[in-house]
Amino acid sequence: MEKRNDLGIDNLVKYQNYIEDLYKESGTLSQKSFIDKTEWKDFVPVIEDDVVRFLKIMLQVKKPMKILEIGTSIGFSATSMALIAKKYGGTITTIEFNPLAQKQAEKNFLRYGVDKTVQIMYGDACKILPQIADESFDLIFQDVENRLYPQLQQDCVRILKTGGIFIADDTLFPVMDLGEQLKDQVEPTNQFNHMIANSSQLESTLLPIGDGVVIGIKR
Ligand SMILES: C[S@@+](CC[C@H](N)C(=O)[O-])C[C@H]1O[C@@H](n2cnc3c(N)ncnc32)[C@H](O)[C@@H]1O
């Protein structure tokens, strides 16, 4: 049987450029336009446009009524999901502990008319998650600091409904050329990826979109 060509890093960049070019007129809220309108610029990076497209499709297929996001930043991913969730009556709770990010995210939710669909929970996810006892979610989007992924994973699965969807961003950090300031995120991300891949509670895969997206369904 003929061997599939090695993708190679140059080709990968070509594929990504081709895909982004295809979708540039698609009308989807883009990272660039969202950031351009955002007043506070000193925020932690937000999801890539291909991850937005992926989330939007997942929401339309699954129509999760209760969504939990961990890590709001300026609210780009929450707004992108909320624009879909709003149409079918879903709601999003998003956790953030940086007051400047919270303030900017609230402004952005108002700007895009999703302030009734998204609610920010202020505080440290490491304290909030273990305290959630009487609530469960149809979809959880993990996008907090990667260093915390392994520590929060057990609670994420616990508060996810059976058949619920778990998504985590930035999971290809272990094989990416990261700057010095992100080096300490590599080992926890690798540990997290192994936890997910070997979990008896989740059926999952890791997709090479954005900086790597894990998607799982709770068995
Ligand atoms: C990658 S950004 C989130 C990006 C956002 N989901 C988006 O794509 O629009 C991660 C965010 O998590 C927040 N964060 C980090 N550690 C946290 C913690 N322990 N509790 C709550 N928020 C935290 C950071 O302040 C940062 O704004």
The ligand as a Gaussian input file, in Angstrom:
#p B3LYP/6-31G(d) Opt

LIG

0 1
 C       -6.290000      31.322000      27.810000
 S       -7.127000      32.549000      28.716000
 C       -8.807000      32.262000      28.319000
 C       -9.161000      32.667000      26.917000
 C      -10.644000      32.656000      26.614000
 N      -11.251000      31.373000      26.891000
 C      -10.915000      32.999000      25.157000
 O      -10.507000      32.221000      24.279000
 O      -11.540000      34.047000      24.902000
 C       -7.038000      31.921000      30.367000
 C       -7.680000      32.812000      31.419000
 O       -7.755000      32.068000      32.637000
 C       -7.572000      32.953000      33.727000
 N       -7.118000      32.164000      34.884000
 C       -5.888000      31.617000      35.105000
 N       -5.872000      30.942000      36.246000
 C       -7.116000      31.042000      36.794000
 C       -7.721000      30.543000      37.983000
 N       -7.036000      29.800000      38.843000
 N       -9.021000      30.831000      38.193000
 C       -9.736000      31.596000      37.312000
 N       -9.211000      32.100000      36.177000
 C       -7.923000      31.835000      35.920000
 C       -6.523000      33.950000      33.232000
 O       -6.604000      35.161000      33.969000
 C       -6.899000      34.087000      31.754000
 O       -7.694000      35.223000      31.543000

